[in-house]
Amino acid sequence: MRVSRTPRPTAVAPPEWVSGAAWVDELAVPEASSRFRVDGVHFASGARTAWHRHPFGQVLHVTEGTGLVQCRGGEVHTIRAGDSVRIAPGEWEPLPPPS
């Protein structure tokens, strides 16, 4: 067991990942053979991520605000605090921001 008490510094999301301003808080990083990673991402109003894929899929959990999410060619869904979204491995997605 490892207890982390000091948060890592917040990083600005790279411009190739997002249009507008977004910040990433690294909460849990993979160790040894694990692929498990947890990040907190905060978007400024109007910021959007570029279309991208995650080879092992992704789970989004909204902790505050509202936003939109869509997989390429699919329906646009409004997401709100408390909602979780499971995205299949390799599925194309943008991650529009919470507002």
C-alpha contacts under 8 A as a table, 3 or more apart, distances in Angstrom:
res1	aa1	res2	aa2	distance
4	S	7	P	7.41
7	P	27	L	7.75
8	R	25	D	7.03
8	R	26	E	6.51
8	R	27	L	7.68
9	P	25	D	6.98
10	T	23	W	6.46
10	T	24	V	5.70
10	T	25	D	4.88
10	T	26	E	7.41
11	A	23	W	5.58
11	A	24	V	5.20
11	A	25	D	6.54
12	V	21	A	7.65
12	V	22	A	6.16
12	V	23	W	4.52
12	V	24	V	6.25
13	A	17	W	6.69
13	A	18	V	6.89
13	A	21	A	7.38
13	A	22	A	5.38
13	A	23	W	5.17
13	A	24	V	6.08
14	P	17	W	5.48
14	P	18	V	6.81
15	P	18	V	5.33
15	P	19	S	6.49
16	E	19	S	7.80
16	E	50	A	7.45
17	W	49	T	5.55
17	W	50	A	5.53
18	V	21	A	7.21
18	V	22	A	7.10
18	V	47	A	6.81
18	V	48	R	5.42
18	V	49	T	4.07
18	V	50	A	5.67
19	S	47	A	5.50
19	S	48	R	5.34
19	S	49	T	6.25
19	S	50	A	7.44
20	G	44	A	6.99
20	G	46	G	6.76
20	G	47	A	4.22
20	G	48	R	6.57
21	A	43	F	6.19
21	A	44	A	5.38
21	A	47	A	5.79
22	A	41	V	6.94
22	A	42	H	5.53
22	A	43	F	4.36
22	A	44	A	5.96
22	A	47	A	6.89
23	W	41	V	5.67
23	W	42	H	5.23
23	W	43	F	6.60
24	V	39	D	6.48
24	V	40	G	5.73
24	V	41	V	4.59
24	V	42	H	6.56
25	D	39	D	5.52
25	D	40	G	4.86
25	D	41	V	6.27
26	E	29	V	7.12
26	E	38	V	6.60
26	E	39	D	4.69
26	E	40	G	6.49
27	L	37	R	7.71
27	L	38	V	5.31
27	L	39	D	5.19
27	L	40	G	6.75
28	A	36	F	7.68
28	A	37	R	5.30
28	A	38	V	4.84
28	A	39	D	6.85
29	V	36	F	6.77
29	V	37	R	4.76
29	V	38	V	6.61
30	P	33	S	7.52
30	P	34	S	5.18
30	P	35	R	5.27
30	P	36	F	5.26
30	P	37	R	5.56
31	E	34	S	5.45
31	E	35	R	7.64
42	H	97	P	7.93
42	H	98	P	7.95
43	F	46	G	7.86
43	F	47	A	5.91
43	F	48	R	7.75
43	F	97	P	5.44
43	F	98	P	6.50
43	F	99	S	7.83
44	A	47	A	5.60
44	A	97	P	7.40
44	A	99	S	7.58
45	S	97	P	7.01
45	S	98	P	7.33
45	S	99	S	5.52
46	G	97	P	6.75
46	G	99	S	7.63
47	A	96	P	6.93
47	A	97	P	5.84
48	R	94	P	7.43
48	R	95	L	6.33
48	R	96	P	4.57
48	R	97	P	5.68
49	T	94	P	5.57
49	T	95	L	5.26
49	T	96	P	6.03
49	T	97	P	7.81
50	A	94	P	5.59
50	A	95	L	7.49
51	W	92	W	6.42
51	W	93	E	5.33
51	W	94	P	4.41
51	W	95	L	7.75
52	H	92	W	5.49
52	H	93	E	5.58
52	H	94	P	6.29
53	R	57	G	7.73
53	R	89	P	7.56
53	R	90	G	5.26
53	R	91	E	5.69
53	R	92	W	4.87
53	R	93	E	6.29
54	H	57	G	4.99
54	H	58	Q	6.48
54	H	89	P	5.91
54	H	90	G	5.48
54	H	91	E	7.17
54	H	92	W	8.00
55	P	89	P	5.00
55	P	90	G	4.85
56	F	88	A	7.48
56	F	89	P	4.56
56	F	90	G	6.94
57	G	86	R	7.58
57	G	87	I	5.41
57	G	88	A	4.72
57	G	89	P	3.67
57	G	90	G	6.44
57	G	91	E	7.43
58	Q	86	R	6.03
58	Q	87	I	5.14
58	Q	88	A	6.88
58	Q	89	P	7.28
59	V	84	S	6.91
59	V	85	V	5.59
59	V	86	R	4.54
59	V	87	I	6.14
60	L	84	S	5.43
60	L	85	V	4.98
60	L	86	R	6.50
61	H	81	A	7.88
61	H	82	G	6.83
61	H	83	D	5.89
61	H	84	S	4.31
61	H	85	V	6.46
62	V	65	G	7.42
62	V	66	T	7.75
62	V	79	I	7.28
62	V	80	R	6.14
62	V	81	A	4.75
62	V	82	G	5.55
62	V	83	D	5.54
62	V	84	S	6.37
63	T	80	R	7.96
63	T	81	A	4.88
63	T	82	G	5.97
64	E	80	R	7.01
64	E	81	A	4.58
64	E	82	G	7.65
64	E	98	P	7.60
65	G	80	R	6.00
65	G	81	A	5.76
65	G	98	P	5.30
65	G	99	S	5.33
66	T	78	T	7.03
66	T	79	I	5.52
66	T	80	R	4.36
66	T	81	A	6.51
66	T	97	P	7.73
66	T	98	P	4.44
66	T	99	S	5.13
67	G	78	T	5.71
67	G	79	I	5.26
67	G	80	R	6.60
67	G	96	P	6.34
67	G	97	P	5.24
67	G	98	P	3.81
67	G	99	S	5.81
68	L	76	V	6.48
68	L	77	H	5.51
68	L	78	T	4.57
68	L	79	I	5.82
68	L	95	L	7.39
68	L	96	P	5.49
68	L	97	P	6.76
68	L	98	P	7.14
69	V	76	V	5.78
69	V	77	H	5.36
69	V	78	T	6.57
69	V	79	I	7.08
69	V	93	E	7.76
69	V	94	P	6.94
69	V	95	L	5.72
69	V	96	P	5.96
70	Q	73	G	7.96
70	Q	74	G	6.05
70	Q	75	E	6.05
70	Q	76	V	4.74
70	Q	77	H	6.32
70	Q	93	E	6.10
70	Q	94	P	6.57
70	Q	95	L	7.44
71	C	74	G	5.21
71	C	75	E	7.34
71	C	76	V	7.80
71	C	91	E	6.92
71	C	92	W	5.68
71	C	93	E	4.50
71	C	94	P	6.98
72	R	91	E	7.80
72	R	92	W	5.54
72	R	93	E	5.87
72	R	94	P	7.98
79	I	83	D	6.10
80	R	83	D	5.62
80	R	98	P	7.93
87	I	91	E	6.72
88	A	91	E	5.52
